[in-house]
């Protein structure tokens, strides 16, 4: 495996320091010289890492002065979200809820369009759910494959680009979600319902079904004490 570049390591360390509050929002970073001493790399490496941080909304350069730390929630982008997620050893419930809510907004549209345009291909993917092992790993892998495949069958390619941003995070989130056997059960029922909808080529029916299951999933996760099997 290729060794990680020094500038990549410095970029990750700086992001961690910003998230941890060592470099607070609205305050300046240390100078390039100071950072090069701390991280034991040359100033060009520091500059390269900072250029990527500026591109992704973490910092803003100032002429003749150290860069200043941005409010990354306001100035960031999809890459910023990925950067934040990569720093998480454990995924907090809040992020799972955020992703479920995002999926509730996006998935009904791209799944409707996929079934409208490519119903047989959608049905072929959904049919694979009949052979799933009753494990969190199996369900997580299948659900991510399903989401990306259906997004790729939608005529609008932007949906797949958005999903691609969550490649590393989604499986971890999904395994936490599917650890509960009741959530695996209702997902199985959903896959089978969507399969029948795809066979009927009912795009509008798909949109309704997806909104319903995803709304239900989000509420169940928000109120985990209401689940039939504790998480």
C-alpha positions in Angstrom: 0.0 0.0 0.0 1.3 3.4 -0.9 2.5 5.5 2.0 0.3 8.5 2.9 1.8 11.8 1.8 3.1 14.2 4.4 0.8 16.9 3.3 -2.2 14.5 3.7 -1.1 13.7 7.2 -0.7 17.3 8.1 -4.1 18.1 6.6 -5.8 15.5 8.8 -3.9 16.7 11.9 -5.0 20.3 11.3 -8.6 19.2 10.8 -8.5 17.3 14.0 -7.0 20.3 15.8 -9.8 22.5 14.5 -12.5 20.1 15.5 -11.0 19.6 18.9 -10.9 23.4 19.4 -7.2 23.9 19.6 -7.5 26.2 16.6 -10.9 27.9 17.4 -13.3 29.2 14.8 -12.6 32.8 14.0 -9.1 32.7 15.3 -5.8 32.5 13.4 -3.8 29.4 12.8 -0.2 29.4 13.8 2.2 30.6 11.1 3.7 28.3 8.5 7.0 28.4 10.3 5.4 27.4 13.7 3.3 24.7 12.1 6.3 23.3 10.3 8.2 23.0 13.6 5.2 21.3 15.3 4.5 18.8 12.6 8.2 18.4 11.7 7.8 19.0 8.0 8.9 21.6 5.5 6.9 24.8 5.0 5.9 23.8 1.4 4.2 20.7 2.9 2.3 23.0 5.4 1.4 25.3 2.5 0.0 22.4 0.4 -2.1 21.1 3.3 -3.4 24.6 4.0 -4.3 25.1 0.3 -6.6 22.0 0.5 -8.1 23.2 3.7 -8.9 26.6 2.1 -10.4 24.8 -0.9 -12.7 22.8 1.4 -13.8 25.8 3.5 -11.8 25.1 6.7 -9.6 28.2 6.6 -9.2 31.5 4.7 -5.8 32.8 3.7 -4.9 36.4 4.6 -2.1 38.3 2.9 0.9 38.6 5.2 -0.9 37.0 8.1 -1.6 33.5 9.3 -4.8 31.9 7.9 -7.9 32.2 9.9 -10.2 29.3 10.9 -13.7 29.4 9.3 -17.0 28.3 10.7 -16.8 25.1 8.6 -20.6 24.5 8.9 -21.2 27.7 7.0 -18.2 27.7 4.5 -17.7 24.0 4.0 -18.9 21.5 1.3 -19.4 17.8 0.9 -15.7 17.2 1.4 -15.9 19.0 4.7 -18.5 16.5 5.9 -16.3 13.6 4.8 -13.4 15.1 6.7 -15.4 15.4 9.8 -16.7 11.9 9.6 -13.2 10.5 9.0 -12.2 11.9 12.4 -14.9 9.9 14.2 -13.8 6.7 15.9 -17.4 6.2 17.0 -20.4 7.5 15.0 -22.7 9.5 17.2 -26.5 9.0 17.0 -26.9 12.6 15.7 -24.9 11.9 12.6 -26.9 8.8 11.8 -30.1 10.8 12.1 -28.6 13.6 9.9 -27.8 11.0 7.2 -31.2 9.3 7.5 -32.9 12.7 7.1 -30.7 13.5 4.1 -31.5 10.2 2.5 -35.2 10.8 3.2 -34.9 14.0 1.1 -33.0 12.5 -1.8 -33.8 8.8 -2.2 -37.5 9.1 -3.0 -36.6 11.1 -6.1 -33.8 9.0 -7.5 -35.5 5.7 -6.7 -38.7 7.0 -8.4 -36.7 8.0 -11.5 -34.7 4.7 -11.5 -37.9 2.6 -11.4 -39.5 4.8 -14.1 -36.6 4.5 -16.4 -35.0 1.1 -15.6 -37.6 -1.0 -13.7 -36.2 -4.4 -14.7 -32.6 -3.5 -13.5 -34.0 -2.1 -10.3 -36.0 -5.3 -9.8 -32.9 -7.4 -10.4 -31.0 -5.7 -7.6 -33.9 -5.9 -5.2 -34.3 -9.6 -5.8 -30.9 -10.2 -4.3 -32.4 -9.2 -0.9 -34.0 -12.6 -0.7 -30.6 -14.2 -0.1 -29.4 -11.9 2.7 -27.8 -13.4 5.8 -29.5 -12.1 8.9 -26.4 -10.0 10.0 -25.8 -6.3 10.3 -22.8 -6.7 7.9 -24.9 -8.4 5.2 -27.7 -5.8 5.4 -25.3 -2.8 5.5 -23.4 -4.0 2.4 -26.6 -4.7 0.5 -28.3 -1.5 1.4 -25.4 0.6 0.3 -25.1 -1.4 -3.0 -28.9 -0.8 -3.5 -28.7 2.9 -2.9 -25.8 3.4 -5.2 -27.1 1.1 -7.9 -30.5 2.9 -7.9 -28.8 6.3 -7.9 -26.8 5.2 -11.0 -30.0 4.2 -12.8 -31.5 7.6 -12.3 -30.9 9.9 -15.2 -29.5 12.7 -13.0 -25.9 11.8 -12.2 -25.6 14.2 -9.3 -27.3 11.9 -6.9 -24.6 9.2 -7.3 -21.9 11.8 -6.9 -23.5 12.8 -3.6 -23.7 9.2 -2.4 -20.1 8.6 -3.4 -19.0 11.2 -0.9 -20.2 8.9 1.9 -18.6 5.7 0.8 -16.4 5.3 3.9 -19.0 6.4 6.3 -22.2 4.8 5.1 -21.2 1.1 5.9 -20.2 2.1 9.4 -23.4 3.9 9.9 -25.5 1.2 8.4 -23.9 -1.5 10.5 -24.8 0.5 13.6 -28.3 0.8 12.3 -28.8 -2.8 11.2 -27.4 -4.1 14.5 -31.1 -4.1 15.6 -32.9 -7.2 14.3 -36.3 -5.3 14.1 -34.7 -2.8 11.7 -33.5 -5.6 9.6 -37.0 -7.1 9.6 -38.7 -3.9 8.4 -36.0 -3.4 5.8 -36.6 -6.9 4.4 -40.3 -6.1 4.1 -39.5 -2.8 2.4 -37.1 -4.4 -0.2 -39.9 -6.9 -1.1 -42.5 -4.2 -1.4 -40.2 -2.1 -3.6 -39.5 -5.1 -5.7 -43.2 -5.5 -6.5 -43.5 -1.8 -7.2 -40.6 -2.0 -9.6 -42.1 -5.0 -11.4 -45.3 -2.9 -11.9 -43.1 0.0 -13.1 -44.9 2.3 -10.6 -42.5 5.2 -10.1 -45.0 7.3 -8.2 -45.8 4.3 -5.9 -42.1 3.9 -5.3 -41.7 7.5 -4.2 -44.5 7.1 -1.7 -43.1 3.8 -0.3 -39.6 5.2 0.0 -40.8 8.3 1.9 -42.8 6.1 4.2 -40.1 3.6 5.1 -37.4 6.3 5.5 -39.6 8.5 7.6 -40.3 5.4 9.8 -36.6 4.5 10.0 -35.6 8.0 11.1 -38.3 8.2 13.8 -37.4 4.7 15.1 -33.7 5.7 15.4 -34.6 8.9 17.1 -36.7 6.9 19.6 -34.7 3.8 20.0 -36.5 2.9 23.3 -39.6 2.2 21.1 -37.8 -0.5 19.1 -38.9 -4.1 19.8 -35.3 -5.1 20.4 -33.0 -2.8 22.2 -30.0 -1.5 20.4 
